[in-house]
Amino acid sequence: MRIWDIEPKHLCQKHLLGEHRELHGLWNILTIHKGKGGYSRHPETLRWKGKLKALFLRHEKLVKEMEKRNYKHNSPLNKKLAKGKSIQDKFVNTINEQGLILKNKKCQCKI
């Protein structure tokens, strides 16, 4: 599970759509399951606790980029649940480290 902190415009199709899918899974863990079960103790989950507003805003950025690439988006998040901090300031990997991770994947990301 990974939510990148790199601007969505730099992500290749695989990572853009993959992050969107994983973000929905994370959203469900934090809202429906209230941080219980499967991935509730995963470092990526823990860094988003108390930051649903920031996660919602990340989703909106992903959607905007998806729409620029002519994808149809049909899975909005419930904005009423977007509470807490609006900025993500905790990282599993720094943004520079994330760039290196993506570079090493030799995908089409523009890093």
Buried (B, 14 or more C-beta within 10 A) or exposed (E): BBBBBBEBEBBBEEBBBBBBEBBEEBBEBBBEEEBEEEBBEBEBBBBBBEBBBBBBBBBBEBBEBBEEEEBEEEEEBEEEBBEBBEEBEBEBBEEEEBBEBBEEEEBEBEB
